[in-house]
């Protein structure tokens, strides 16, 4: 996939090609400082780019979602991490799944 944020959504949709999708987010792929993780490597996805990716994936049939490698604290015994940014990035996907599963 190309690194430009304008291409990420199109690349994902092309790769998935309309098939049902199970999403596994390993938070280690995010830019350091977005959320606490055991491993961090500069050059990862920002929460904004993650949100764009999830907006695109929300148009598909999502059969499952898993979030891994999110730590509750920035350091052992340190300050608690906020989930606000991560949940905002996940919102388009969660809203779409919720809308599809609501009784009509």
N, CA, C and O of each residue as an XYZ file, in Angstrom:
416
protein
N       0.828     -1.184      0.000
C       0.000      0.000      0.000
C       0.869      1.243      0.000
O       1.961      1.254      0.567
N       0.381      2.268     -0.629
C       1.095      3.538     -0.624
C       0.925      4.215      0.727
O      -0.017      3.923      1.464
N       1.842      5.119      1.046
C       1.815      5.734      2.362
C       0.884      6.932      2.463
O       0.543      7.327      3.578
N       0.457      7.529      1.359
C      -0.389      8.716      1.403
C      -1.760      8.421      1.963
O      -2.374      7.418      1.600
N      -2.257      9.287      2.848
C      -3.544      9.044      3.485
C      -4.674      9.032      2.473
O      -5.676      8.347      2.674
N      -4.524      9.795      1.368
C      -5.580      9.820      0.363
C      -5.682      8.483     -0.367
O      -6.716      8.196     -0.970
N      -4.655      7.674     -0.329
C      -4.640      6.402     -1.028
C      -5.012      5.222     -0.135
O      -5.396      4.168     -0.641
N      -4.906      5.379      1.170
C      -5.108      4.259      2.089
C      -6.502      3.659      1.957
O      -6.636      2.442      1.832
N      -7.531      4.483      1.983
C      -8.905      3.977      1.902
C      -9.136      3.254      0.582
O      -9.699      2.159      0.564
N      -8.707      3.856     -0.520
C      -8.889      3.225     -1.838
C      -8.115      1.912     -1.919
O      -8.618      0.934     -2.473
N      -6.910      1.878     -1.380
C      -6.115      0.648     -1.383
C      -6.810     -0.457     -0.590
O      -6.866     -1.603     -1.034
N      -7.335     -0.111      0.577
C      -8.029     -1.112      1.394
C      -9.241     -1.668      0.665
O      -9.436     -2.882      0.606
N     -10.060     -0.772      0.107
C     -11.264     -1.223     -0.594
C     -10.915     -2.076     -1.808
O     -11.617     -3.043     -2.106
N      -9.859     -1.735     -2.499
C      -9.436     -2.529     -3.655
C      -8.957     -3.918     -3.202
O      -9.291     -4.923     -3.829
N      -8.197     -3.972     -2.144
C      -7.673     -5.256     -1.658
C      -8.795     -6.168     -1.150
O      -8.775     -7.376     -1.386
N      -9.754     -5.592     -0.465
C     -10.843     -6.389      0.097
C     -11.854     -6.772     -0.986
O     -12.474     -7.833     -0.916
N     -12.013     -5.919     -1.969
C     -12.859     -6.190     -3.146
C     -14.291     -6.574     -2.779
O     -14.870     -7.474     -3.386
N     -14.860     -5.892     -1.788
C     -16.258     -6.107     -1.447
C     -16.551     -7.339     -0.615
O     -17.707     -7.581     -0.267
N     -15.536     -8.124     -0.285
C     -15.749     -9.324      0.525
C     -15.996     -8.949      1.982
O     -15.582     -7.874      2.416
N     -16.661     -9.814      2.743
C     -16.766     -9.581      4.191
C     -15.359     -9.509      4.787
O     -14.434    -10.157      4.296
N     -15.210     -8.726      5.835
C     -13.880     -8.502      6.388
C     -13.897     -8.629      7.912
O     -14.822     -8.169      8.581
N     -12.853     -9.264      8.438
C     -12.582     -9.322      9.871
C     -11.385     -8.405     10.094
O     -10.350     -8.559      9.446
N     -11.527     -7.456     11.005
C     -10.484     -6.452     11.213
C      -9.731     -6.742     12.507
O     -10.322     -6.881     13.578
N      -8.434     -6.828     12.377
C      -7.547     -6.960     13.537
C      -6.657     -5.730     13.551
O      -5.867     -5.522     12.630
N      -6.779     -4.921     14.580
C      -5.926     -3.750     14.751
C      -4.910     -4.050     15.839
O      -5.270     -4.249     16.999
N      -3.671     -4.079     15.469
C      -2.576     -4.208     16.424
C      -2.068     -2.790     16.650
O      -1.486     -2.196     15.742
N      -2.274     -2.241     17.830
C      -1.940     -0.838     18.097
C      -0.465     -0.519     17.928
O      -0.089      0.652     17.883
N       0.381     -1.548     17.834
C       1.799     -1.316     17.579
C       2.044     -0.667     16.223
O       3.120     -0.112     16.002
N       1.069     -0.720     15.302
C       1.252     -0.111     13.981
C       0.981      1.390     13.991
O       1.187      2.065     12.982
N       0.522      1.913     15.122
C       0.226      3.345     15.218
C       1.488      4.146     15.515
O       2.450      3.639     16.092
N       1.456      5.395     15.108
C       2.564      6.313     15.382
C       2.817      6.364     16.900
O       1.864      6.475     17.671
N       4.060      6.287     17.334
C       4.351      6.374     18.768
C       3.710      7.615     19.387
O       3.753      8.707     18.819
N       3.120      7.424     20.554
C       2.473      8.523     21.259
C       0.975      8.588     21.052
O       0.284      9.309     21.771
N       0.450      7.836     20.067
C      -1.001      7.811     19.845
C      -1.703      7.091     20.991
O      -2.645      7.613     21.586
N      -1.236      5.901     21.287
C      -1.731      5.093     22.401
C      -0.533      4.343     22.973
O       0.444      4.113     22.261
N      -0.590      3.963     24.235
C       0.530      3.213     24.796
C       0.549      1.770     24.272
O      -0.474      1.085     24.243
N       1.733      1.338     23.864
C       1.942     -0.030     23.384
C       3.282     -0.533     23.899
O       4.107      0.245     24.378
N       3.488     -1.836     23.797
C       4.770     -2.411     24.196
C       5.881     -2.027     23.224
O       7.025     -1.830     23.633
N       5.549     -1.923     21.950
C       6.528     -1.623     20.920
C       6.094     -0.387     20.158
O       4.902     -0.196     19.914
N       7.029      0.441     19.784
C       6.692      1.612     18.977
C       7.791      1.855     17.961
O       8.982      1.787     18.261
N       7.346      2.141     16.751
C       8.263      2.406     15.657
C       7.768      3.649     14.932
O       6.621      3.681     14.484
N       8.609      4.676     14.807
C       8.186      5.885     14.095
C       7.735      5.576     12.667
O       8.230      4.645     12.032
N       6.795      6.367     12.183
C       6.302      6.189     10.825
C       5.024      5.384     10.752
O       4.616      4.974      9.665
N       4.383      5.150     11.885
C       3.145      4.379     11.889
C       1.947      5.226     11.499
O       2.081      6.408     11.183
N       0.785      4.613     11.525
C      -0.461      5.308     11.228
C      -0.808      6.294     12.328
O      -0.622      6.002     13.509
N      -1.306      7.442     11.951
C      -1.871      8.364     12.938
C      -3.307      7.931     13.205
O      -3.873      7.139     12.452
N      -3.885      8.445     14.265
C      -5.281      8.129     14.546
C      -6.196      8.681     13.458
O      -7.236      8.091     13.165
N      -5.819      9.808     12.856
C      -6.618     10.371     11.760
C      -6.623      9.421     10.554
O      -7.675      9.182      9.961
N      -5.471      8.887     10.195
C      -5.399      7.942      9.062
C      -6.120      6.644      9.384
O      -6.752      6.046      8.513
N      -6.026      6.209     10.629
C      -6.750      5.015     11.044
C      -8.253      5.242     10.904
O      -8.980      4.367     10.432
N      -8.713      6.426     11.317
C     -10.131      6.764     11.171
C     -10.569      6.756      9.714
O     -11.668      6.296      9.404
N      -9.727      7.259      8.815
C     -10.046      7.238      7.383
C     -10.144      5.805      6.868
O     -11.024      5.479      6.071
N      -9.242      4.967      7.326
C      -9.282      3.559      6.918
C     -10.563      2.899      7.406
O     -11.196      2.140      6.672
N     -10.943      3.187      8.641
C     -12.158      2.580      9.185
C     -13.416      3.142      8.541
O     -14.419      2.436      8.438
N     -13.385      4.402      8.103
C     -14.524      4.941      7.355
C     -14.729      4.145      6.070
O     -15.860      3.822      5.707
N     -13.645      3.834      5.392
C     -13.744      3.046      4.157
C     -14.231      1.633      4.460
O     -15.133      1.128      3.792
N     -13.640      1.003      5.456
C     -14.023     -0.371      5.784
C     -15.455     -0.456      6.300
O     -16.088     -1.505      6.180
N     -15.977      0.623      6.871
C     -17.346      0.635      7.389
C     -18.377      0.463      6.278
O     -19.531      0.139      6.559
N     -17.985      0.672      5.025
C     -18.907      0.498      3.910
C     -19.053     -0.969      3.520
O     -19.897     -1.307      2.690
N     -18.247     -1.834      4.105
C     -18.250     -3.261      3.790
C     -19.010     -4.040      4.855
O     -19.484     -3.470      5.838
N     -19.119     -5.323      4.653
C     -19.706     -6.208      5.653
C     -18.606     -6.623      6.626
O     -17.767     -7.467      6.310
N     -18.622     -6.024      7.804
C     -17.614     -6.314      8.825
C     -18.142     -7.440      9.704
O     -19.195     -7.308     10.328
N     -17.406     -8.545      9.750
C     -17.853     -9.702     10.516
C     -17.203     -9.786     11.890
O     -17.620    -10.595     12.718
N     -16.200     -8.975     12.144
C     -15.568     -8.982     13.453
C     -14.507     -7.913     13.556
O     -13.995     -7.418     12.553
N     -14.187     -7.566     14.790
C     -13.176     -6.550     15.074
C     -12.421     -6.957     16.323
O     -13.015     -7.347     17.327
N     -11.120     -6.861     16.247
C     -10.251     -7.182     17.379
C      -9.217     -6.068     17.511
O      -8.630     -5.638     16.519
N      -8.997     -5.602     18.743
C      -7.970     -4.596     19.016
C      -6.960     -5.234     19.960
O      -7.321     -5.735     21.025
N      -5.697     -5.212     19.561
C      -4.635     -5.823     20.357
C      -3.534     -4.810     20.626
O      -3.433     -3.787     19.949
N      -2.719     -5.107     21.616
C      -1.537     -4.318     21.970
C      -1.851     -2.894     22.422
O      -1.056     -1.983     22.193
N      -2.983     -2.701     23.051
C      -3.281     -1.413     23.684
C      -3.022     -1.587     25.169
O      -3.597     -2.468     25.809
N      -2.169     -0.757     25.706
C      -1.839     -0.818     27.124
C      -2.695      0.192     27.898
O      -3.022      1.257     27.373
N      -3.049     -0.129     29.110
C      -3.897      0.747     29.919
C      -3.140      1.953     30.478
O      -3.748      2.964     30.832
N      -1.823      1.843     30.555
C      -1.013      2.918     31.131
C       0.182      3.210     30.223
O       0.670      2.340     29.501
N       0.636      4.459     30.285
C       1.799      4.854     29.476
C       3.077      4.203     29.969
O       3.992      3.966     29.180
N       3.156      3.912     31.247
C       4.310      3.226     31.825
C       3.809      2.450     33.033
O       2.806      2.833     33.635
N       4.485      1.371     33.399
C       4.052      0.629     34.584
C       3.929      1.562     35.784
O       4.873      2.268     36.139
N       2.760      1.553     36.393
C       2.514      2.415     37.539
C       2.279      3.871     37.170
O       2.082      4.705     38.054
N       2.297      4.193     35.881
C       2.149      5.570     35.406
C       0.704      5.966     35.184
O      -0.231      5.288     35.611
N       0.558      7.080     34.505
C      -0.763      7.640     34.239
C      -1.572      6.718     33.322
O      -1.037      6.078     32.416
N      -2.878      6.675     33.592
C      -3.773      5.903     32.736
C      -3.856      6.536     31.360
O      -3.794      7.757     31.218
N      -3.996      5.703     30.361
C      -4.117      6.174     28.983
C      -5.585      6.449     28.670
O      -6.472      5.714     29.106
N      -5.824      7.488     27.928
C      -7.170      7.788     27.469
C      -7.468      6.956     26.226
O      -6.604      6.772     25.370
N      -8.670      6.469     26.137
C      -9.105      5.727     24.956
C      -9.849      6.629     23.967
O     -10.298      6.157     22.923
N      -9.982      7.916     24.283
C     -10.793      8.826     23.468
C     -10.351      8.862     22.004
O     -11.187      8.725     21.110
N      -9.070      9.042     21.746
C      -8.581      9.127     20.371
C      -8.791      7.839     19.599
O      -9.198      7.861     18.437
N      -8.514      6.724     20.242
C      -8.694      5.430     19.585
C     -10.173      5.178     19.304
O     -10.530      4.713     18.222
N     -11.026      5.480     20.271
C     -12.465      5.283     20.057
C     -13.006      6.210     18.975
O     -13.901      5.820     18.225
N     -12.484      7.421     18.882
C     -12.901      8.331     17.809
C     -12.516      7.764     16.445
O     -13.286      7.869     15.490
N     -11.330      7.165     16.347
C     -10.902      6.555     15.084
C     -11.763      5.341     14.744
O     -12.052      5.086     13.575
N     -12.167      4.600     15.763
C     -12.998      3.412     15.564
C     -14.465      3.753     15.312
O     -15.208      2.909     14.811
N     -14.896      4.961     15.643
C     -16.315      5.336     15.612
C     -17.013      5.051     14.285
O     -18.106      4.486     14.304
N     -16.438      5.413     13.125
C     -17.162      5.132     11.876
C     -17.469      3.643     11.702
O     -18.551      3.268     11.251
N     -16.528      2.830     12.058
C     -16.690      1.390     11.929
C     -17.715      0.871     12.937
O     -18.602      0.097     12.579
N     -17.595      1.291     14.186
C     -18.522      0.845     15.225
C     -19.942      1.316     14.936
O     -20.897      0.567     15.141
N     -20.089      2.550     14.461
C     -21.414      3.077     14.122
C     -22.051      2.275     12.991
O     -23.243      1.969     13.042
N     -21.273      1.937     11.983
C     -21.799      1.180     10.846
C     -22.234     -0.220     11.275
O     -23.290     -0.699     10.862
N     -21.430     -0.868     12.094
C     -21.776     -2.203     12.575
C     -23.028     -2.123     13.438
O     -23.927     -2.954     13.305
N     -23.094     -1.143     14.308
C     -24.261     -0.980     15.178
C     -25.521     -0.749     14.343
O     -26.567     -1.327     14.640
N     -25.438      0.078     13.314
C     -26.586      0.381     12.459
C     -27.072     -0.880     11.734
O     -28.275     -1.071     11.557
N     -26.155     -1.722     11.325
C     -26.537     -2.944     10.606
C     -27.151     -3.990     11.514
O     -27.891     -4.856     11.048
N     -26.853     -3.922     12.814
C     -27.345     -4.958     13.727
C     -28.563     -4.515     14.519
O     -29.122     -5.311     15.273
N     -28.990     -3.266     14.369
C     -30.187     -2.774     15.058
C     -31.419     -3.392     14.426
O     -31.510     -3.495     13.203
N     -32.378     -3.806     15.264
C     -33.626     -4.326     14.693
C     -34.361     -3.226     13.930
O     -34.325     -2.057     14.314
N     -35.019     -3.612     12.858
C     -35.761     -2.632     12.057
C     -37.218     -2.592     12.416
O     -37.977     -1.819     11.831
